[in-house]
């Protein structure tokens, strides 16, 4: 994909959604950290339902740690893998208290040292909470990047590096959110909604799901036209 086409894709996505953000509900970097850890293999809607109950009770490392694993698990038991997530969040809260004064660090290495926080989660925190130009490649972004031709790659890391390298600087901070939302609601896995896509003419996906063109009807012979003999 050439640079002009890539720029136009992001220009249209920005025009349609000038101020994109995560669909996870949060008010502080720590709340975002908790929500992102909980979102692994879960939906944002499911996470939001749980955190709407949890955060009024405990939304700081000290308060989460005070709940203990069993106490935290009670609040998040509607979420998949809730026991391991509770264990990770309790341990991460302890580390934040011991090593970072209870604050979420704006540093990749420090974030990835926290239990339950991998590269993708760290990228989300760095981008969404701290405005850094990172690219958190989830299944949606991986699919969109490969399908459209924006940044084809066989691994998540390969796609991430290509997107960071090739996305025009003016779009890079928000690109993560545009691509996730596009993959979630338009460029869906089983049947992409190509007919509704604002970048369909720029996308390099060969198997677009566009409506078939209507067949040309047979030309009707004018009433005055003589039949063939």
FENZICOR-V602361 format. One record per backbone hydrogen bond with DSSP energy under -1.0 kcal/mol. NH is the residue of the N-H (numbers start at 1). CO is the residue of the C=O. E is the energy in kcal/mol with one decimal. If there is no record, write none. Layout:
{{NH	CO	E} {NH	CO	E}}
This chain:
{{6	2	-2.1} {7	3	-2.5} {8	4	-2.0} {9	5	-2.1} {10	6	-1.9} {11	7	-2.2} {12	8	-2.3} {13	9	-2.1} {14	10	-2.5} {15	11	-2.3} {16	12	-2.2} {17	13	-1.5} {32	28	-2.3} {33	29	-2.4} {34	30	-2.6} {35	31	-2.5} {36	32	-2.8} {37	33	-2.3} {38	34	-2.3} {39	35	-1.3} {42	39	-2.4} {47	43	-2.1} {48	44	-2.8} {49	45	-1.9} {50	46	-1.5} {51	47	-2.9} {52	48	-1.9} {54	50	-2.2} {55	51	-2.6} {57	54	-1.6} {58	54	-3.0} {64	60	-2.9} {65	61	-2.5} {66	62	-1.9} {72	68	-2.7} {73	69	-2.6} {74	70	-1.4} {75	72	-1.1} {76	72	-1.2} {79	76	-2.1} {82	79	-1.0} {85	81	-2.2} {86	82	-2.4} {87	83	-2.1} {88	84	-2.4} {89	85	-2.5} {90	86	-2.2} {91	87	-2.0} {92	88	-2.9} {93	89	-2.3} {94	90	-1.9} {95	91	-2.1} {96	92	-2.4} {97	93	-2.1} {98	94	-2.5} {99	95	-3.1} {100	96	-1.5} {102	96	-3.0} {103	100	-1.8} {111	107	-2.3} {112	108	-3.0} {114	111	-1.8} {117	114	-1.9} {122	118	-2.5} {123	119	-2.5} {124	120	-2.2} {125	121	-2.3} {126	122	-2.8} {127	123	-2.5} {128	124	-3.2} {129	125	-1.8} {130	125	-1.1} {131	127	-1.0} {132	126	-2.8} {134	132	-2.2} {137	135	-1.0} {142	138	-2.5} {143	139	-2.1} {144	140	-2.7} {145	141	-3.0} {146	142	-1.7} {147	143	-3.1} {148	144	-2.4} {151	145	-1.9} {159	155	-2.2} {160	156	-2.7} {161	157	-2.6} {162	158	-2.1} {163	159	-2.6} {164	160	-2.5} {165	161	-1.9} {166	162	-2.5} {167	163	-2.3} {171	168	-2.2} {175	171	-1.5} {178	174	-2.1} {179	175	-2.6} {180	176	-1.8} {181	177	-2.5} {182	178	-2.3} {183	179	-2.3} {184	180	-2.4} {185	181	-2.2} {186	182	-2.1} {187	182	-3.1} {188	186	-2.0} {193	186	-3.2} {194	192	-1.7} {196	193	-1.5} {197	194	-1.0} {202	199	-1.5} {203	199	-1.7} {204	148	-2.1} {210	208	-1.2} {225	222	-1.9}}
